[in-house]
Amino acid sequence: MNKSELITAIAEHANLTKADAGRSLEGIIKSIEAALVAGDSVALVGFGSFEVKERAERKGRNPQTGEEITIAAARLPSFKAGKSLKDAVNA
């Protein structure tokens, strides 16, 4: 399912116009993004939680030359599925 298909599904389930559903989806995405940038986590009970994880600096190798390189530390967004979502997928 791509973004436009998701907007259509939201519009049908929530009895909204596609334009309203699109604005709602954009609002949700921007709100989650803003919370993660601020260092907060977002928990949607039954669905899952979004959080930021820290990845330490590490050593790697350039596959073309074999030269050792340093891979910088990074902050990565992460999603952990909730029990209800896991149960629905495995039903």
Secondary structure as GFF3:
##gff-version 3
##sequence-region A 1 91
A	DSSP	alpha_helix	3	14	.	.	.	ID=ss1
A	DSSP	alpha_helix	18	37	.	.	.	ID=ss2
A	DSSP	beta_strand	42	44	.	.	.	ID=ss3
A	DSSP	beta_strand	48	55	.	.	.	ID=ss4
A	DSSP	beta_strand	58	61	.	.	.	ID=ss5
A	DSSP	beta_strand	68	71	.	.	.	ID=ss6
A	DSSP	beta_strand	74	81	.	.	.	ID=ss7
A	DSSP	alpha_helix	83	89	.	.	.	ID=ss8
###
